[in-house]
Amino acid sequence: MKSVKISLEMAQRVKEFVNITQACDFEILLKSGKYVVDAKSILGIFSLDLSRPLTVEIYSDDCGELLEQLKKFAA
């Protein structure tokens, strides 16, 4: 598992993030405090507090390309 801190403060960034994660065939979770949602679910993401940094948990060892794409969301 790999973990990355990101920020998704605008709706456009959420949409872009979901488009990136949906292209992956492994599990990706998004955490905000005690809440955890599927990072491929736009409705789940909008249920989180987006004013704070979020933690992305990636359950794959072969995720270099995804990590590179997520750099633009770094918190």
HELIX and SHEET records of a PDB file:
HELIX    1   1 ALA A   11  GLN A   22  1                                  12    
HELIX    2   2 ILE A   42  PHE A   46  1                                   5    
HELIX    3   3 GLY A   64  LEU A   70  1                                   7    
HELIX    4   4 LYS A   71  PHE A   73  5                                   3    
SHEET    1   A 4 LYS A   2  ILE A   6  0                                        
SHEET    2   A 4 LEU A  54  ILE A  58 -1                                        
SHEET    3   A 4 ILE A  28  SER A  32 -1                                        
SHEET    4   A 4 TYR A  35  ASP A  38 -1                                        
END                                                                             
